[in-house]
Amino acid sequence: MQKITPFLWFENQAQEAAKLYCSIFPDSKITSSNPMTTGFNLMGLEMAGINGGPVFKPNPSISFSAWIVDEDLVKPMRDKLVEGGKVLMEFGKYPRSEAYGRCSDTYGVSRQIMHDTRPGRKSEIVPSLMYTGAMAGKTEEAMSFYSGLFKDSSIDFIWRYEA
């Protein structure tokens, strides 16, 4: 059971963004909406958007990885997400997936879309944290720290970049 809800900060487009995301990802819906926040579920991941004004902007250190079982959906989903946004990694074959692309969408939210070939999996979206600068190379330390803070949490897998 998910107990932490990722919130995405928008200037004033939380509902607009939620509608876009729900139109792209299957089995997704808006679950609540008011002038300040919009709740939505993307393929089982509960999320919310907040209309917080121009104080913060998304950055690629927080990304949402979409692990998609149906390979035919991967590129069209990435293409819809990149409309009005920008390509961060060209769509193609990478060590982690035969079909992978990374982009920031029209709202600046970083997305990784990939074909998931792991046996017995279902399509899902997973928040990803990326560490740079002084924190580069400390991802496993951070994972252990966070999973130690929250009851019933665990590290599902570690996927290291090649040299």
C-alpha distance (Angstrom), angle and dihedral (degrees) to the residues before:
residue distance angle dihedral
M1 . . .
Q2 3.80 . .
K3 3.80 112.8 .
I4 3.81 102.8 168.3
T5 3.80 116.6 69.6
P6 3.81 117.1 -156.2
F7 3.81 111.7 -135.3
L8 3.79 120.4 -155.0
W9 3.80 117.1 -152.4
F10 3.81 116.5 -134.5
E11 3.77 130.1 174.6
N12 3.81 91.7 -128.2
Q13 3.83 106.1 -42.9
A14 3.83 103.5 92.3
Q15 3.81 95.2 123.1
E16 3.82 92.9 41.4
A17 3.82 90.6 51.2
A18 3.82 92.7 46.3
K19 3.82 90.1 52.4
L20 3.81 90.6 50.8
Y21 3.81 93.4 48.2
C22 3.81 92.4 46.8
S23 3.82 89.7 51.4
I24 3.82 91.2 54.2
F25 3.80 103.6 40.9
P26 3.84 118.5 60.6
D27 3.81 120.1 -126.0
S28 3.80 91.3 25.9
K29 3.80 132.6 131.8
I30 3.79 145.4 166.4
T31 3.80 107.9 -105.0
S32 3.83 102.0 -175.6
S33 3.76 140.4 -1.9
N34 3.79 138.4 -171.6
P35 3.82 132.6 150.9
M36 3.82 92.1 -83.1
T37 3.81 105.2 38.0
T38 3.78 142.3 18.1
G39 3.79 119.9 -158.3
F40 3.79 119.7 -153.9
N41 3.77 140.6 168.5
L42 3.80 118.9 -138.0
M43 3.81 111.7 -166.6
G44 3.80 91.2 -37.5
L45 3.83 98.9 -38.7
E46 3.80 111.8 116.5
M47 3.81 109.8 -142.2
A48 3.78 138.4 162.8
G49 3.76 136.5 -154.0
I50 3.77 121.6 -146.3
N51 3.80 125.7 -155.3
G52 3.79 94.4 -139.5
G53 3.78 102.8 153.2
P54 3.81 128.4 -119.4
V55 3.82 95.7 -45.5
F56 3.83 98.6 105.8
K57 3.80 136.3 24.8
P58 3.82 126.8 -158.1
N59 3.79 117.2 -106.6
P60 3.82 131.7 -165.4
S61 3.82 94.9 -107.9
I62 3.81 86.5 85.3
S63 3.77 111.9 51.0
F64 3.78 135.6 166.8
S65 3.80 113.7 -133.4
A66 3.79 115.6 -153.2
W67 3.81 110.3 -157.1
I68 3.81 103.1 -163.2
V69 3.81 121.3 -168.2
D70 3.83 95.7 -165.1
E71 3.82 104.1 71.9
D72 3.82 91.7 -161.4
L73 3.83 89.9 65.8
V74 3.81 98.0 51.1
K75 3.81 102.7 79.4
P76 3.83 96.3 37.8
M77 3.81 89.4 51.8
R78 3.81 91.8 49.0
D79 3.82 90.6 46.8
K80 3.83 91.9 52.6
L81 3.81 91.8 47.3
V82 3.80 94.3 50.1
E83 3.85 93.4 52.9
G84 3.80 104.1 114.8
G85 3.82 90.2 3.5
K86 3.78 132.3 75.2
V87 3.78 140.1 -97.5
L88 3.82 113.4 -111.1
M89 3.83 95.9 176.0
E90 3.79 121.4 13.1
F91 3.78 116.1 -112.4
G92 3.79 110.5 -99.3
K93 3.77 148.6 89.4
Y94 3.81 117.1 -32.4
P95 3.83 133.5 165.1
R96 3.81 91.2 -99.4
S97 3.81 95.4 49.7
E98 3.80 141.1 3.6
A99 3.82 87.5 -134.4
Y100 3.81 113.8 37.3
G101 3.78 138.0 144.8
R102 3.78 135.9 168.1
C103 3.77 125.4 -155.3
S104 3.75 144.5 150.1
D105 3.77 112.4 -121.8
T106 3.79 127.7 -132.5
Y107 3.84 89.2 -80.5
G108 3.80 93.7 50.2
V109 3.82 96.0 -106.1
S110 3.81 111.7 145.8
R111 3.81 116.4 -125.9
Q112 3.78 134.1 -175.1
I113 3.79 113.9 -163.4
M114 3.80 118.7 -170.2
H115 3.77 143.6 159.9
D116 3.81 109.9 -108.3
T117 3.80 112.7 -145.8
R118 3.80 97.2 169.3
P119 3.83 108.3 126.6
G120 3.79 118.8 -102.9
R121 3.81 95.1 10.9
K122 3.79 129.0 137.4
S123 3.78 124.9 -150.8
E124 3.79 112.5 -86.1
I125 3.79 144.4 157.8
V126 3.79 118.5 -123.5
P127 3.82 126.5 -171.5
S128 3.81 111.4 -123.7
L129 3.79 126.7 -159.3
M130 3.79 118.8 -157.0
Y131 3.78 123.3 -162.9
T132 3.81 124.0 -149.9
G133 3.78 138.9 162.8
A134 3.81 113.6 20.5
M135 3.81 89.9 -3.5
A136 3.83 95.5 53.5
G137 3.78 111.1 124.7
K138 3.80 93.5 21.4
T139 3.79 98.3 95.4
E140 3.81 95.8 112.1
E141 3.80 90.3 48.3
A142 3.81 89.8 52.7
M143 3.82 92.0 46.6
S144 3.79 90.9 53.0
F145 3.80 91.1 46.9
Y146 3.82 94.5 50.3
S147 3.80 95.5 42.3
G148 3.82 88.1 50.5
L149 3.81 91.3 54.8
F150 3.79 97.3 55.0
K151 3.81 124.5 61.5
D152 3.81 115.8 -122.3
S153 3.80 92.9 14.3
S154 3.77 125.5 133.8
I155 3.78 143.2 172.9
D156 3.81 106.8 -106.0
F157 3.80 97.6 -169.4
I158 3.77 144.1 -27.5
W159 3.78 119.3 -134.1
R160 3.78 112.5 -168.8
Y161 3.78 124.8 -159.2
E162 3.75 115.0 -119.6
A163 3.82 118.2 -112.4
